[in-house]
Amino acid sequence: MTMAPKITLYYMPVSPASRSVVLVAKTLNIQLDLREIDISRGEHMTPEFLKLNPQHTLPALDDNGTVIIDSHAINAYLCDKFAPNHSLYPKDLVKRAQINSRLHFDTTLYARIRYLYEPIYEGSSKMPANNITLVTKCWDILEAFLANGNFLCGNELTLADFACICNFYAINSFAPVDRRNHAKLIRWIQRMGEIPHFYKVVDLEESKAHQRYIRYLMETNSTF
């Protein structure tokens, strides 16, 4: 009996984008061969990895020679190949356009998180207040998205929910949610946590540890 080729995901467990792909794969019962890449050791810059992904970003998917990079593209690919017309990413033109729009918003959210973290890795000791505000404004937008249902695109869980919740847990201690003004957002966060495999993928202790590490770097940078 010939075994089906493995689908390999190059990823980093604490990476929000990587987490979203693992969540989608588990939801669709897709078996992935997980290959952790340690960027602190420069494994994303090796000739072998750069040949696979010239952008040297994570995650990257290798489906028997078909390489897909960018978590949004990977998740759409997995849905279309293994679960066509699944509610996570239905073929209905209007529904898919709405999901795509939320995924583009998620790209904005991720970029704003990077604006906060990258200067710290480069030696800064402070996070500019206006950059934190740019992130918290995203919580206002998510609250508005949730006006018409339990999830970001209505009452069906979609790829957009997985993408945004993973980014939320990458920054929430630095840009906390105002519970008075974001009741729908709080309920959505709780609802996402009720997905059976959610906390097996989105390790909150790991997320907290990463954000504590950022605070440590800020304190260390301030002494120089």
Secondary structure by P-SEA (a helix, b strand, c coil): cccccccccccccccaaaaaaaaaaaaaccccbbbbbcccccccccaaaaaaccccccbbbbccccccccaaaaaaaaaaacccccccccccaaaaaaaaaaaaaaaaaaaaaaaaccccccccccccaaaaaaaaaaaaaaaaaaccccccccccccaaaaaaaaaaaaccccccccccccaaaaaaaaaaaacccccccccaaaaaaaaaaaaaaaaaaaac
